[in-house]
């Protein structure tokens, strides 16, 4: 299963002019969605890609926690052999 990351928000923080709010919309291959926002320090000469990469790095543990949960949802549990599968 894979995750697609789409920039959901990219604005200067109205409460703190030293920060940019970067939102990531994470969608797995089954359509489950997780949105996370991170405040990244604004720096002269920093590229948009760098802000997004910083937000991704800051959010990675939250993304991984979400993904580990949704990756089990919808699976079939077989108690006879203690296994999970995608099939019926």
N, C-alpha and C positions, 0 to 999 in steps of 0.2 A: 504494500500500500504506500502511496506517495502523498505528499502535501504540496499544494500550490500556495505561494505567498503573494498576496496582492497588497499594494500600499493603499490603505483605507483612509488615512489621514496624514497630512503633511502641512502643519501650520505652526506659526510662532505662538508660543504660550501667551495668552492675554494677561496672565497673572505674574509672569516672570519673563522679562524680555531677554534673558540670557539662555532660554531654553526653547527648543522646537519640539512639538508633539508629533511623533511618528506612530501611526497606527498600522498594524499588519492584520490582514484578514487571511486566516489560514484555513484552507479547505482540503479535506482528504478526498480520496478517490471515490468514497461512498457519499460525498456531499455534506458531511458533518463540518460545521463551521466554528472557528474560535477566533475572536478578535481581541487583540491586545494592543494597548497604547503605552509608549515609553517616552519619557522626556529626555531629550538629548541636548547637551550643552552646545550652543552655537559657537562656531569658530570661523574666523576669517579664512576664506579660501577653501573651506570644506565643501566637498561635492555632495550633491543630493544622494548619490549612491553610498557615500560614506555615512551619512545620517541614517539611511535605511539599514546598512550593515550593522551599525552600532545598536540600533533598535532591535534588530534580529538577535544579535549576540546577547543583549540584555534580557531578552524575552525567552531565550532558548530553553531554560529549565521549565518555564511555564508551558511552553509549546510541547515539550517532550512529555510532561505530566498529562496534559490534555490528550495527546495522541495515544499514550499508552492506555488510557481509559477507553477511548472510542475504538481503538483497534480490536477490543474484545467484544464490544457491543454487537449484537446480531449473530454471534457465533453460536453453534450448537454444542452443548456439553453432553458428552457420553460418560455417564458415571461408571459403566462397566470397565472402561480402561482409563478413566480420569483424563479425557482428552477434549480439546476444543477443535471444531472444524468449521469450514465455511458451508459445508453441505447440509442437507436435511437429514 
